[in-house]
Amino acid sequence: MKLIQAWKDSLKTLLPKNLKLFSLVTLKAIVECYKVLLRYWWWFILLLGAVTIFKVWLWYGVINRSSFVLTYGAKKFLGVSILVWPDMALAVLSQLFIFIVCLATRPSVTKKDVNYFTSYLPYFCYVFILLLPMGLPFFFRHCLLLKLFNSLAVFYAYWFIILLWLTATSPVFIFFLLFLLDSDKRPKQFVLSFYRSFKMIIYNYPLCWLLVVGFYCIGYVVYYGMSLQMPSIALQQSQTEAWSREIEMMLESTIGFLKVLLSPIPICIFANIYIKKLHEQFDLYFTQPNQEKQ
């Protein structure tokens, strides 16, 4: 009964009166977040965009059978094709950016300057622990215990689940980071932050589900809306397949960079939900001292 009531309360956020106030607060948080990011982390955004474009360029070089890219990709480092390393670097940099955005948008009495960010960056190691499973299929695919990863279907399903979970539009991941940053950051809090983030999802499931579906629907419309323009642009310029691939590469690069630029928006939305629900449901996530004595 308590769970059903929590679900009803979570949906009340979408009522016109409540939604207007929530939207104004969230909009202010987004603006402030971008101000901080553009002041201290503009170079990191450009770096992330450059790595994204470089990754797209490499893989389209493979598709087009570019002699330079194929020669480059034939080389290996630690038993893994060099073509794979930009993917892994992009994964780490993307999660670091999400971590930085969470630091930029969370409430803090400390001034958000260089010292503020650098004091928290060592705790990114907790996020890095979560990223390690992403590399396992590459490093251990020849291991007898992990022959299952030789199946491409299983491998890509595994990759998809991991990436789906560690994204800016994942409330589980964002709530986990916010709980972790609000804790004393001991190893014990790593597990507790997971527990609390899943608990917040469970008690606010309808609201979180609607937001995630909304984000993916918007992303789907934008992606396929831009994709539909690609054939017409290619036909206007040339009938060749090579030009069509060039347009597609530019499309993928543009969308990849847009994901970087727009990722603070869903993070700020989930951060405001976190603040709101933590205030309303504090006893669900933290035990009060008097409760411990009882």
C-alpha positions as CSV (number, residue, x, y, z in Angstrom):
1,M,0.0,0.0,0.0
2,K,2.9,2.3,0.8
3,L,4.5,1.6,-2.5
4,I,1.2,2.3,-4.5
5,Q,0.8,5.6,-2.6
6,A,4.5,6.5,-3.4
7,W,3.7,5.8,-7.1
8,K,0.7,8.1,-7.0
9,D,2.7,10.8,-5.3
10,S,5.5,10.6,-7.9
11,L,2.9,11.1,-10.7
12,K,1.6,14.2,-9.0
13,T,4.8,15.9,-10.2
14,L,3.3,15.9,-13.7
15,L,0.1,17.7,-12.6
16,P,0.0,21.2,-14.4
17,K,0.5,23.2,-11.2
18,N,3.4,21.1,-9.9
19,L,4.9,20.6,-13.4
20,K,5.1,24.3,-13.9
21,L,7.1,24.9,-10.7
22,F,9.3,21.8,-11.3
23,S,10.0,23.0,-14.9
24,L,11.0,26.4,-13.8
25,V,13.3,25.1,-11.1
26,T,14.8,22.5,-13.5
27,L,15.3,25.2,-16.2
28,K,17.2,27.4,-13.7
29,A,19.4,24.3,-12.7
30,I,20.1,23.6,-16.4
31,V,21.2,27.2,-17.1
32,E,23.4,27.3,-14.0
33,C,24.9,23.9,-14.8
34,Y,25.9,25.0,-18.3
35,K,27.4,28.2,-16.9
36,V,29.7,26.1,-14.7
37,L,30.6,23.6,-17.4
38,L,31.4,26.3,-20.0
39,R,33.5,28.2,-17.5
40,Y,35.6,25.3,-16.3
41,W,35.1,22.3,-18.6
42,W,34.7,23.7,-22.1
43,W,38.0,22.1,-23.1
44,F,36.7,18.7,-21.9
45,I,33.5,19.0,-24.0
46,L,35.6,19.8,-27.1
47,L,37.8,16.8,-26.3
48,L,34.8,14.5,-25.9
49,G,33.4,15.8,-29.2
50,A,36.7,15.2,-30.9
51,V,37.0,11.6,-29.7
52,T,33.4,10.9,-30.8
53,I,34.1,12.2,-34.3
54,F,37.4,10.3,-34.4
55,K,35.7,7.1,-33.5
56,V,33.1,7.6,-36.2
57,W,35.8,8.4,-38.8
58,L,37.7,5.2,-37.9
59,W,34.8,2.9,-38.3
60,Y,33.6,4.5,-41.5
61,G,37.2,4.1,-42.7
62,V,36.8,0.3,-42.1
63,I,33.5,0.3,-43.9
64,N,35.0,2.1,-46.9
65,R,38.1,-0.1,-46.7
66,S,40.4,2.8,-46.3
67,S,44.0,1.4,-46.6
68,F,45.3,3.7,-43.9
69,V,42.5,2.7,-41.4
70,L,42.7,-1.0,-42.2
71,T,46.5,-0.9,-41.8
72,Y,46.1,1.0,-38.5
73,G,43.4,-1.3,-37.3
74,A,45.4,-4.4,-38.0
75,K,47.8,-3.5,-35.2
76,K,47.0,-4.6,-31.6
77,F,47.7,-3.3,-28.1
78,L,47.3,-5.8,-25.2
79,G,45.8,-8.2,-27.6
80,V,43.0,-5.9,-28.7
81,S,42.7,-4.2,-32.1
82,I,43.7,-0.5,-31.9
83,L,40.3,0.3,-33.5
84,V,38.6,-0.8,-30.3
85,W,40.6,1.5,-28.0
86,P,38.8,4.8,-29.1
87,D,35.5,3.1,-28.2
88,M,36.8,2.3,-24.7
89,A,38.4,5.7,-24.3
90,L,35.1,7.3,-25.3
91,A,33.2,5.2,-22.7
92,V,35.5,6.3,-19.9
93,L,35.4,10.0,-21.0
94,S,31.6,9.9,-21.3
95,Q,31.2,8.5,-17.8
96,L,33.7,11.1,-16.5
97,F,31.6,13.9,-18.1
98,I,28.4,12.5,-16.5
99,F,30.3,12.5,-13.2
100,I,31.4,16.1,-13.7
101,V,27.8,17.2,-14.7
102,C,26.5,15.6,-11.5
103,L,29.0,17.6,-9.5
104,A,28.0,20.8,-11.4
105,T,24.3,20.4,-10.8
106,R,24.2,19.0,-7.2
107,P,23.5,21.4,-4.4
108,S,26.6,22.4,-2.5
109,V,27.7,25.1,0.0
110,T,31.1,25.0,-1.5
111,K,31.9,27.3,-4.4
112,K,32.0,25.3,-7.6
113,D,35.4,26.1,-8.9
114,V,38.5,24.2,-9.9
115,N,39.3,23.2,-6.3
116,Y,35.7,21.9,-5.8
117,F,35.9,19.6,-8.9
118,T,39.4,18.4,-8.3
119,S,38.6,17.4,-4.7
120,Y,35.9,15.0,-6.0
121,L,37.6,13.6,-9.1
122,P,39.4,10.8,-7.1
123,Y,36.0,9.3,-6.3
124,F,35.6,8.7,-10.1
125,C,37.4,5.4,-9.3
126,Y,34.0,4.1,-8.1
127,V,32.5,4.8,-11.6
128,F,35.6,3.3,-13.2
129,I,34.9,0.0,-11.3
130,L,31.5,0.0,-13.0
131,L,33.2,0.4,-16.4
132,L,35.5,-2.6,-16.1
133,P,32.9,-5.2,-17.1
134,M,32.7,-3.4,-20.5
135,G,36.3,-4.4,-21.3
136,L,35.9,-8.0,-20.2
137,P,34.6,-9.4,-23.5
138,F,37.6,-7.9,-25.3
139,F,40.3,-9.1,-22.9
140,F,38.9,-12.5,-22.0
141,R,37.1,-13.6,-25.1
142,H,39.6,-16.4,-25.6
143,C,39.2,-17.6,-22.0
144,L,37.5,-21.0,-21.7
145,L,35.2,-19.7,-18.9
146,L,33.9,-17.0,-21.2
147,K,33.4,-18.8,-24.5
148,L,29.9,-17.4,-24.4
149,F,31.2,-14.1,-25.6
150,N,32.3,-15.7,-28.9
151,S,28.6,-15.4,-29.8
152,L,28.2,-12.0,-31.4
153,A,24.5,-11.8,-30.4
154,V,25.4,-12.4,-26.8
155,F,28.3,-10.0,-26.9
156,Y,26.3,-7.1,-28.4
157,A,23.4,-7.8,-26.0
158,Y,25.8,-7.6,-23.1
159,W,27.4,-4.4,-24.5
160,F,23.9,-2.8,-25.1
161,I,22.7,-3.6,-21.5
162,I,25.9,-2.1,-20.0
163,L,25.8,1.1,-22.1
164,L,22.0,1.5,-21.6
165,W,22.6,1.5,-17.9
166,L,25.6,3.8,-17.8
167,T,24.1,6.8,-19.6
168,A,22.9,10.3,-18.9
169,T,19.3,9.1,-19.4
170,S,19.6,6.3,-16.8
171,P,18.0,7.3,-13.5
172,V,19.7,4.3,-11.8
173,F,23.1,5.6,-12.7
174,I,22.4,9.3,-12.0
175,F,20.7,8.6,-8.6
176,F,23.7,6.3,-7.7
177,L,26.2,9.1,-8.4
178,L,24.2,11.7,-6.4
179,F,23.8,9.4,-3.4
180,L,27.5,8.6,-3.6
181,L,28.5,12.2,-3.8
182,D,26.3,13.1,-0.8
183,S,27.9,10.3,1.3
184,D,31.2,10.1,3.0
185,K,32.4,8.1,0.0
186,R,33.8,5.1,1.9
187,P,33.7,1.8,0.0
188,K,30.7,0.8,2.1
189,Q,28.8,3.7,0.6
190,F,29.4,2.4,-2.9
191,V,27.1,-0.5,-2.2
192,L,24.7,1.6,-0.1
193,S,24.4,4.1,-2.9
194,F,23.4,1.4,-5.3
195,Y,20.8,0.1,-2.8
196,R,19.4,3.6,-2.3
197,S,19.3,4.4,-6.0
198,F,17.3,1.2,-6.8
199,K,15.0,2.0,-3.9
200,M,14.4,5.5,-5.3
201,I,13.6,4.0,-8.6
202,I,11.2,1.5,-7.1
203,Y,9.3,4.1,-5.1
204,N,9.2,6.5,-8.0
205,Y,8.9,4.0,-10.9
206,P,6.0,5.5,-12.9
207,L,7.7,9.0,-13.1
208,C,11.1,7.6,-13.9
209,W,9.7,5.2,-16.5
210,L,7.8,8.0,-18.3
211,L,10.9,10.2,-18.3
212,V,13.2,7.5,-19.7
213,V,10.6,6.6,-22.4
214,G,10.2,10.3,-23.2
215,F,14.0,10.8,-23.6
216,Y,14.3,7.8,-25.9
217,C,11.3,8.9,-28.0
218,I,12.8,12.3,-28.4
219,G,16.2,10.8,-29.3
220,Y,14.5,8.4,-31.8
221,V,12.6,11.2,-33.5
222,V,15.7,13.5,-33.8
223,Y,17.9,10.7,-35.1
224,Y,15.5,9.4,-37.7
225,G,14.4,12.9,-38.6
226,M,18.0,13.7,-39.4
227,S,18.5,10.3,-41.1
228,L,15.6,11.0,-43.5
229,Q,17.4,14.1,-44.7
230,M,20.5,12.3,-45.6
231,P,19.4,10.6,-48.8
232,S,17.9,13.8,-50.3
233,I,21.1,15.7,-49.5
234,A,23.2,13.0,-51.1
235,L,21.1,13.0,-54.2
236,Q,21.4,16.8,-54.5
237,Q,25.2,16.6,-54.3
238,S,25.9,13.3,-56.1
239,Q,24.6,9.9,-57.0
240,T,27.7,8.1,-55.7
241,E,27.6,5.7,-52.8
242,A,30.8,7.3,-51.5
243,W,29.2,10.7,-51.0
244,S,26.2,9.0,-49.3
245,R,28.6,7.5,-46.8
246,E,30.3,10.8,-46.2
247,I,26.9,12.4,-45.4
248,E,26.1,9.4,-43.1
249,M,29.5,9.9,-41.3
250,M,28.7,13.6,-40.8
251,L,25.3,12.7,-39.5
252,E,26.7,10.2,-37.0
253,S,29.4,12.7,-35.9
254,T,26.8,15.4,-35.4
255,I,24.5,13.3,-33.4
256,G,27.4,12.0,-31.3
257,F,28.4,15.6,-30.5
258,L,24.8,16.6,-29.8
259,K,24.6,13.8,-27.2
260,V,27.6,15.3,-25.5
261,L,26.2,18.9,-25.5
262,L,22.7,17.9,-24.4
263,S,23.5,15.2,-21.8
264,P,23.4,17.8,-18.9
265,I,19.6,18.3,-19.5
266,P,18.4,14.8,-18.5
267,I,21.0,14.7,-15.7
268,C,19.6,18.0,-14.3
269,I,16.1,16.7,-14.5
270,F,16.9,13.5,-12.6
271,A,19.0,15.6,-10.1
272,N,15.9,17.7,-9.3
273,I,13.8,14.6,-8.9
274,Y,16.5,13.3,-6.6
275,I,16.4,16.5,-4.5
276,K,12.7,16.6,-4.4
277,K,12.1,12.9,-3.5
278,L,15.0,12.9,-1.0
279,H,13.3,15.7,0.8
280,E,9.9,14.0,0.7
281,Q,11.0,10.4,1.4
282,F,14.1,10.9,3.5
283,D,13.3,8.1,5.9
284,L,13.1,5.6,3.1
285,Y,16.8,6.0,2.2
286,F,18.5,7.0,5.5
287,T,17.9,5.7,9.0
288,Q,17.4,8.3,11.7
289,P,19.4,8.1,14.9
290,N,16.3,7.6,17.0
291,Q,15.2,4.7,14.7
292,E,18.6,3.0,15.2
293,K,18.2,3.1,19.0
294,Q,14.8,1.5,18.8
